[in-house]
């Protein structure tokens, strides 16, 4: 299994005003990167994204692992985001 080379947090220009939400996602992504043993990069401002997103870069290129959209139950908390990121990365790398 090849672990990801890095996790990257992308932030749309509009999201920079919601710093509390950005900090929740950033902290979860940093913890996931530490658990996965890969570097964390971000936040990077992006004009191509409508929400805060996390991607990982591995041997097969860039893969989407998380987007912070308001769902019917509200936003996910830090632990849920962490679990989602690590799970998606490990599943994608296992099946690659």
C-alpha positions, 0 to 999 in steps of 0.5 A, spaced: 500 500 500 502 506 498 501 512 503 499 519 500 505 524 499 501 529 502 494 532 504 492 539 501 487 544 504 484 548 498 479 554 501 475 558 496 476 566 497 469 567 500 470 562 505 476 566 508 471 570 512 469 564 516 475 563 519 472 558 525 469 553 520 476 553 516 480 552 523 475 546 524 477 543 517 484 545 518 485 542 524 482 535 522 486 535 516 493 536 520 491 530 524 489 526 518 496 528 515 500 526 522 496 519 522 497 517 515 505 520 516 504 525 510 505 532 510 500 537 510 499 543 505 494 549 506 490 552 506 491 554 499 486 559 496 483 557 490 478 560 485 476 553 482 472 551 489 466 553 492 467 550 499 473 548 503 476 542 500 481 537 502 485 533 497 491 528 497 496 527 492 499 520 491 502 515 486 495 515 482 495 523 482 490 528 486 484 525 489 478 528 493 477 526 500 473 532 503 468 538 502 465 542 507 458 543 505 452 544 510 448 538 510 441 537 512 444 535 519 449 541 519 456 541 519 461 535 521 465 536 527 472 535 527 473 528 529 468 526 523 472 530 518 478 527 521 475 520 520 472 521 513 479 524 511 483 518 513 478 513 511 477 515 504 485 516 503 486 509 506 480 506 502 483 509 495 490 507 497 488 500 498 484 499 492 489 502 488 
